[in-house]
Amino acid sequence: MASSQQKTNSRRPPRSWYVDALSAVAYLLLAFLLTAGAKRALGPIPALAVLTLTGGLCFFFGRSAWRGVLEARSAPGE
């Protein structure tokens, strides 16, 4: 019984905001490079789909990083 309570009470540590920020920058670069390649190889419509997918991932990682920065700034005593 104690081990099941310990599993439910232990929380995973949150991801660091700088890892999310680096991921956002990586997806931003990937968005530009893959979009340019897709435009040359497939045309403008598939390139727009690639830009939407990679740009959306960049947005979500950037938003997560920003939330992490705000949480780190508001942490009491740290």
C-alpha positions as CSV (number, residue, x, y, z in Angstrom):
1,M,0.0,0.0,0.0
2,A,2.8,2.4,0.8
3,S,4.4,2.0,-2.5
4,S,1.2,2.8,-4.4
5,Q,0.8,6.0,-2.3
6,Q,4.3,6.9,-3.0
7,K,3.8,6.5,-6.7
8,T,0.8,8.7,-6.7
9,N,2.3,11.4,-4.5
10,S,5.6,11.7,-6.4
11,R,5.4,14.2,-9.1
12,R,7.6,14.3,-12.1
13,P,9.9,17.3,-12.1
14,P,8.8,20.0,-14.6
15,R,10.8,20.5,-17.8
16,S,13.3,23.3,-17.7
17,W,12.1,26.4,-19.6
18,Y,15.4,26.7,-21.4
19,V,15.0,23.2,-23.0
20,D,11.7,24.3,-24.3
21,A,13.2,27.6,-25.6
22,L,16.0,25.7,-27.4
23,S,13.4,23.4,-28.9
24,A,11.4,26.4,-30.1
25,V,14.4,27.8,-31.8
26,A,15.3,24.5,-33.4
27,Y,11.7,24.1,-34.8
28,L,11.9,27.7,-36.1
29,L,15.0,26.9,-38.0
30,L,13.5,23.6,-39.2
31,A,10.4,25.4,-40.3
32,F,12.4,27.7,-42.6
33,L,14.6,25.0,-44.0
34,L,11.9,22.4,-44.6
35,T,9.6,25.0,-46.1
36,A,12.2,26.2,-48.5
37,G,13.0,22.6,-49.5
38,A,9.3,21.6,-49.8
39,K,8.6,24.7,-52.0
40,R,11.4,23.8,-54.4
41,A,10.5,20.1,-54.5
42,L,6.7,20.0,-54.2
43,G,5.4,23.5,-54.8
44,P,3.7,26.2,-52.7
45,I,0.7,24.3,-51.3
46,P,2.7,21.4,-49.7
47,A,5.2,24.0,-48.5
48,L,2.4,25.8,-46.7
49,A,1.4,22.6,-45.0
50,V,5.0,22.0,-43.9
51,L,5.2,25.6,-42.6
52,T,2.0,25.2,-40.7
53,L,3.1,22.0,-39.0
54,T,6.6,23.1,-38.0
55,G,5.5,26.6,-37.2
56,G,2.8,25.2,-34.9
57,L,5.4,23.1,-33.1
58,C,7.6,26.1,-32.7
59,F,4.7,28.1,-31.3
60,F,3.7,25.4,-28.7
61,F,7.3,24.9,-27.5
62,G,7.8,28.7,-27.3
63,R,4.6,29.1,-25.3
64,S,5.7,26.3,-23.0
65,A,9.1,28.1,-22.5
66,W,7.4,31.4,-21.8
67,R,5.2,29.8,-19.1
68,G,8.2,28.2,-17.6
69,V,10.0,31.5,-17.4
70,L,7.0,33.1,-15.7
71,E,6.8,30.3,-13.2
72,A,10.5,30.5,-12.5
73,R,10.2,34.3,-11.9
74,S,7.2,33.9,-9.5
75,A,8.7,31.0,-7.5
76,P,8.9,32.1,-3.9
77,G,12.4,32.0,-2.2
78,E,14.3,31.0,-5.3
